[in-house]
Amino acid sequence: MRVVVVHNSGAGESQYDRDSLVRLISGAGHETAYFPVDDDAWKDALVGFADVVAAAGGDGTVGEVGRAVAGRDLPIAVLPLGTANNISTALGQANFTIEDLVAAWADARRQPFDIGVARGSWGTFRFLEGVGAGLLADGMAEIRGGRADYIHQATDSDDRMSAARGFFRRLLARMPSTQIKLSLDGRDFSGHYLLVEALNFGAAGPNLRLAPQATPSDGLLDIVLVDENHRRDLADYLLSSRIDPEHLPELPIYQARHISLSCGRCHLHLDDEVRTAAGSGERPTVIDLSLEPNALTFLTRAPVRANR
C-alpha cells in the first residue's frame, strides 16, 4: 500500500522519529511518504498517492487527519503515540504495539466512524471526540494559560493522566455551575451545569470514560449532564479513576442527533481546541451540534483472543 505518514514527533513520550517510522512501515512492504503534522503538504499528498493515511501521534494528530479526509474513501491507520490516545482506545487499538499495528495493515478490518459537526459564529468545526462546556473546557483553558504546568512535567503518560485527573477534581471543588441553554432533539434540558459533554464515543480529556457505553458509529451523540446533584459523583469518579483507570462513573447520560447549546461567555472545547461561546453585545452565540454518520474509516487490528 501507499502510505502517507502524518507524524507529531512531540506527542507523548514517543521514541519514534522520522527514520524509525519510515523504516518500520517500509519494512512491512509499504511505499511511504512522510510528513510532520505541521507541514500542510501532507494534505496535497493524499490526492492521487495515498491508499491509507497513518496518523502517528496523539488524539490531536488523529483529529487533524480525520478532518482532512472526512467523507473520502480513504482509511486512517492510527499509530497511538500520545498521552490519552482516546480515539485509539475507542477503536480497541491502544494495547497493541506500533509494530503489531503496522504488521496488521494488510488484512486489517475497516471500522466506520462518525464525525461530529459544530456550527457557531466562528464557522464550522468537525470533531472526532466531543464538544463540551463546564469542567473540561474551563480546565483546558487554565492549562493552556499555564496555570497547571506540573501536568506536562510528569515523567510518563500515566503520571500525566493522573495529574490531570487530580487537577480537574480540584477545579471541580471550587467552580460554580454555569447556566446553559440546551436542547436535545428539540427537548429542553436547560439548567445550571458543572459539566456538559456531547461525546462521539464516550471519552474525553485525560481518558475520562464519561459515557462508557457510547459507540462511534451509531449516528448518535452521547450527552453527559452533571449538575449540583451529581457533583459528588463526578468528584468520586475523578478520584477513583486515578487509582483504577477501569473504574466507570455513574452520571446522567442522554442521546441525541441534534443539539443546540448556548452559555453566554463560557468556555467551550471542541476536541482539544478551546473557544469562547459569545456573540456580540449581550446576546450569546448558539452552538449547533450534529453528526455525519460513517464519514470516516479506520483500519483496525482484531483483538487477540485469550486461549481457552
C-alpha positions in Angstrom: 0.0 0.0 0.0 1.0 3.6 -0.5 1.0 5.2 3.0 1.1 8.9 3.8 2.6 9.2 7.3 1.5 12.3 9.3 3.7 12.4 12.4 3.7 14.5 15.5 7.2 13.8 16.9 6.5 15.8 20.1 3.5 13.7 21.1 3.6 11.9 24.4 6.9 10.2 25.1 7.3 8.8 21.7 10.6 7.0 20.9 9.8 7.0 17.2 11.5 9.6 14.9 11.1 10.0 11.2 13.7 7.4 10.3 12.4 4.7 12.6 8.8 5.2 11.4 9.7 5.1 7.8 12.0 2.1 8.3 9.2 0.2 10.1 6.5 0.9 7.6 8.7 0.4 4.5 9.9 -2.8 6.1 6.4 -4.1 6.1 6.2 -3.7 2.4 4.5 -0.3 2.0 5.5 2.7 -0.1 5.9 5.6 2.3 5.6 9.4 2.1 6.5 11.0 5.4 5.3 14.5 6.7 5.4 16.3 10.0 1.9 17.2 11.1 2.6 20.9 10.9 3.6 20.6 7.2 0.4 21.1 5.3 2.0 19.4 2.2 0.6 16.1 3.6 -2.9 17.2 2.6 -1.8 17.5 -1.0 -0.1 14.1 -0.9 -3.4 12.5 0.0 -4.7 13.2 -3.5 -3.6 10.7 -6.1 -1.0 8.9 -4.0 -2.4 7.6 -0.7 -4.1 4.2 -0.2 -4.1 4.9 3.5 -3.0 7.8 5.8 -1.2 6.9 9.0 -1.8 9.3 11.9 1.3 8.9 14.2 0.7 10.9 17.3 -1.9 11.7 19.9 -5.6 12.5 19.6 -4.9 15.9 18.2 -3.0 14.4 15.2 -5.8 11.9 14.6 -8.3 14.8 14.7 -6.3 16.8 12.1 -6.1 13.8 9.8 -9.8 12.9 10.3 -11.0 16.4 9.5 -8.9 16.4 6.3 -10.3 13.1 5.0 -13.9 13.2 6.2 -16.2 12.0 3.5 -13.5 10.5 1.4 -12.9 6.8 0.8 -9.5 6.9 2.4 -8.9 4.8 5.5 -6.9 6.1 8.5 -4.4 3.9 10.4 -3.8 5.2 13.9 -0.3 4.8 15.5 -1.0 6.0 19.1 2.0 7.9 20.3 0.1 10.4 22.6 -0.8 10.6 26.2 -4.5 9.9 26.4 -5.0 8.2 23.0 -8.8 8.3 23.5 -9.5 7.6 19.8 -7.2 4.6 19.6 -8.7 3.2 22.8 -12.2 3.6 21.4 -11.1 1.6 18.4 -9.6 -1.2 20.6 -6.1 -0.5 19.4 -4.4 1.1 22.4 -2.9 -2.1 23.8 -1.1 -3.1 20.6 2.5 -2.1 19.9 3.2 0.1 17.0 4.9 -2.8 15.3 1.8 -5.0 15.7 -0.4 -2.4 14.2 1.7 -1.8 11.2 2.0 -5.6 10.6 -1.8 -5.9 10.6 -2.5 -3.3 7.9 -2.5 -5.7 5.0 -5.5 -7.6 6.3 -6.9 -5.1 8.8 -10.6 -4.6 9.3 -12.4 -1.4 8.2 -14.2 0.3 11.1 -16.7 3.1 10.2 -16.6 6.1 12.4 -19.0 9.1 12.8 -17.6 12.6 12.8 -19.3 15.5 14.6 -20.1 18.9 13.2 -20.2 22.0 15.4 -21.6 25.2 13.9 -21.2 28.6 15.6 -20.4 32.2 14.9 -16.8 31.2 14.2 -17.9 28.8 11.4 -17.9 25.0 11.2 -15.7 22.7 13.1 -15.6 18.9 12.7 -14.8 16.9 15.8 -14.0 13.3 16.5 -14.1 13.2 20.3 -16.6 15.8 21.6 -17.7 19.3 22.5 -18.3 20.5 26.0 -18.8 23.3 28.4 -18.0 23.5 32.1 -15.4 21.5 33.9 -13.3 20.1 31.0 -13.4 23.3 28.9 -12.6 25.5 31.9 -9.8 23.2 32.9 -8.3 23.1 29.4 -8.4 26.9 29.3 -6.5 27.1 32.6 -3.9 24.5 31.4 -3.4 26.4 28.1 -3.0 29.6 30.2 0.0 28.0 32.0 -1.7 27.5 35.4 -1.0 23.8 35.6 2.5 23.3 34.1 3.2 20.5 36.5 0.9 18.2 34.5 3.3 18.4 31.5 6.3 18.0 33.7 5.2 14.5 34.8 7.7 11.8 33.7 5.4 9.5 31.8 1.9 9.2 30.3 0.3 7.5 33.3 1.7 10.2 35.6 0.4 13.0 33.4 -3.0 11.4 33.2 -3.2 11.0 37.0 -2.0 14.6 37.5 -4.6 15.9 35.0 -7.4 14.0 36.7 -6.3 15.4 40.1 -6.3 18.9 38.6 -9.8 18.6 37.3 -11.0 17.3 40.6 -9.6 20.3 42.5 -11.1 22.6 39.9 -14.5 20.9 40.3 -14.4 21.5 44.1 -14.2 25.3 43.6 -16.1 26.0 40.4 -19.7 27.2 40.3 -22.3 25.9 38.0 -23.0 27.7 34.7 -26.4 28.5 33.2 -26.6 26.7 29.9 -29.5 26.7 27.5 -29.6 23.3 26.0 -31.9 21.5 23.5 -31.6 17.7 22.6 -33.6 16.8 19.5 -36.0 19.6 20.4 -36.3 18.7 24.1 -35.4 21.4 26.6 -32.7 20.5 29.0 -31.7 24.0 30.0 -30.3 24.4 33.5 -27.3 25.1 35.7 -24.5 22.6 35.0 -21.0 21.9 36.1 -20.3 19.8 33.0 -22.0 19.3 29.7 -20.2 17.0 27.3 -21.6 15.9 23.9 -19.4 12.9 23.0 -19.0 10.9 19.8 -17.6 7.7 21.5 -17.8 8.4 25.2 -14.3 9.5 26.3 -12.7 12.9 26.6 -9.8 14.7 28.3 -7.4 12.5 30.2 -9.1 9.3 29.1 -12.2 10.1 31.2 -14.8 7.5 30.1 -17.8 9.6 30.9 -20.2 7.7 28.7 -18.7 4.2 28.7 -21.5 2.6 26.6 -21.2 5.1 23.7 -20.0 3.9 20.3 -18.5 5.9 17.4 -20.7 4.5 14.6 -24.3 4.7 15.8 -25.2 8.1 14.5 -25.9 9.4 18.0 -24.1 11.8 20.3 -24.0 10.8 24.0 -24.6 13.8 26.2 -23.3 13.8 29.8 -25.0 16.3 32.1 -23.6 17.0 35.6 -25.4 19.4 37.9 -25.1 20.1 41.6 -26.9 16.9 42.4 -24.1 14.9 40.7 -21.1 17.0 41.8 -20.0 14.3 44.3 -20.5 11.5 41.8 -18.1 13.2 39.3 -15.6 14.1 42.0 -15.6 10.4 43.2 -15.0 9.2 39.7 -12.1 11.6 39.1 -10.5 10.3 42.4 -11.2 6.6 41.8 -10.0 6.7 38.2 -6.6 7.8 39.3 -6.3 4.6 41.2 -8.2 2.3 38.8 -8.5 3.6 35.3 -11.1 0.9 34.6 -13.5 2.4 37.2 -16.6 3.7 35.4 -18.7 6.7 36.5 -22.5 6.8 37.1 -23.6 10.0 35.6 -26.8 11.2 33.7 -26.4 10.3 30.0 -28.8 11.1 27.1 -28.6 10.5 23.4 -29.5 12.9 20.5 -28.8 13.5 16.9 -29.0 17.3 17.1 -28.0 19.5 19.9 -28.4 23.3 20.5 -26.2 24.8 23.2 -25.8 28.4 24.4 -23.9 29.5 27.5 -23.1 33.2 27.3 -19.3 33.8 27.6 -18.4 30.4 28.9 -15.5 28.4 27.5 -16.2 25.6 25.0 -13.8 22.8 24.0 -14.1 21.3 20.5 -11.9 18.2 20.8 -8.7 19.8 22.1 -9.4 23.3 21.0 -10.8 25.9 23.4 -13.0 28.8 22.4 -15.5 31.2 24.0 -19.1 30.9 23.1 -20.0 34.5 22.9 -21.7 36.7 20.3 -21.9 40.5 20.0 -23.2 42.5 22.9 -25.2 40.6 25.5 -26.5 38.0 23.0 -24.7 34.7 23.3 -24.0 32.6 20.3 -25.9 29.4 19.8 -23.8 26.3 19.0 -25.4 23.6 16.9 -24.1 20.1 17.0 -24.8 17.1 14.8 -23.1 14.1 13.2 -22.1 12.9 9.8 -22.6 9.2 10.2 -19.7 6.9 9.0 -17.8 9.8 7.5 -14.5 8.2 8.4 -13.0 4.7 8.1 -10.2 3.4 10.3 -8.0 0.4 9.8 -8.1 -1.8 13.0 -6.5 -4.9 14.1 -8.7 -7.6 15.5 -8.3 -8.1 19.3 -6.2 -11.1 20.4 -8.4 -13.7 21.9 -7.2 -15.4 25.1 -6.5 -19.1 24.8 -9.2 -21.3 26.4 
